[in-house]
Amino acid sequence: GFLIPYFIMLIAEGMPLLYLELAVGQRMRQGSIGAWKIISPYLCGVGVASVVVSFFLSMYYNVINAWAFWYLFHSFQDPLPWATCPLNSNRTGYDEECEKTSSTQYFWYRQTLNISPSLEASGSVQWEQALCLTLAWLVVYLCILRGTASTGKLEQLSNPKAWISAATQIFFSLGLGFGSLIAFASYNESSNNCERHAVIVSLINSTTSIFASIVTFSIYGFKATFNYESCLNKVILLLMNTFDLEEGSLTADNLSEMKDYLMATHPQEYAQLSPQLKNCSLEAELDTAVQGTGLAFIVYSEAIKNMEVPQLYSVLYFVMLLMLGIGSMLGNTAAILTPLTDSRAIATRFPKEVISGAVCFINCVIGLIFTMEAGNYWFDIFNDYAATLSLLLIVLVETIAVCYIYGIRRFEKDLYTMIGRKPNWYWKLMWAFASPLLIISLFIFYLTDYILTGTLQYQAWDATQGQLVTKDYPGHALAVIGLLVAASTMCIPLGALVTFIRKRLKRESVSTTA
């Protein structure tokens, strides 16, 4: 149910828009703000919107690298700290919260995040996570100093969320709308074959994503099955001890019938025991085992702890995760820094090292919010609302601007000048019609889903139950969500309005002088 929308988005959005952004950056030789300003002065807000979205993304995304550093540092322990539950304060048994969940979830929610029970209980900054975040930003800054001179189920189809998720996956994995592609492409040789690179990168990206999903969901299924079987064994053990049943008389196959029998023959005892009997369900485990960012840490750490020489595989996995995360951060920061260094007002006053350091420092300080006890809830807010709607609007304006403001025929001539041939019918059809119409449809789907959802909710960790529970977002969180969406989307009309006012005032000034 997800792969069909994913491949449609890849063909109709991913490859065409990747080619378009690479071509725009390579032709205009500017960052996102300068490139769109060359196409039309009224489009300066598109570049600003891309920079704002990249700034929001940089604020929270590097926290993932901080978590990866945290897990990497703990990967050298034997046994791994998430392999078993810790003992309680009396050392008479395992920690109560850990017993109600699993050792990997306990390590993530309690020892890594030390998560609060709700968004309202913000708590204090966790100094270990703050140090890891500082280290992550230091690594990004050191990499930036080198600079960039060159770059080498089917009913789900009717569910708008499946299409929005597919589009989001394509946009985020390819980096569409953030301005990073335009920034990197501006360093290319003018004769670089950006069409070939767009196709190759899109296909490699999707192949890698699908391969990773196969591994991920295999582990996901293993973890859900393991939790389900553990739940059954606990229920069986509890019933056998309570009712003094013979060994082997109660199994997973006859558990349902035996529960009905015991409830009928021992109603009082069974009623007293009932609150302790969990309703074990494999479907529920598959639906609620792990969501969001925790997937990369909880699910994979669950698999790693069951491998031979788990420390080796843990180090390899989290080093790989860091390489991916830092690579993404370099793209995000390039989308911010390139327009800043393109600006003469800034570049003539401050060297690039100072500008880069200032951007990294500001992001690091703001990012400390995500290292608080309620930081993971704020992380989810930024991850869910800081970019999705904004990216849809940005790429929609980009395609309209190139095809109908700059002109598709003029763009054809630019491509012919750069790579020696004009785009074929597929590219022109996608740019001029299919991509804009699909984006508009997704935009409507997104707003419809938002309206039908009603009150926005989030998943909070309940330590007493050892699981996630659903809660409504408080008022101040809803206000932040609104500001995140407005801060980037409003840049586009405001940029056009400011340009219009400036031109109007300039004309009036000239006419007055005359």
Beta strands, then each sheet from edge to edge (+ up, - down):
strand 1: 457-462
strand 2: 467-472
sheet 1: 1+ 2-
end
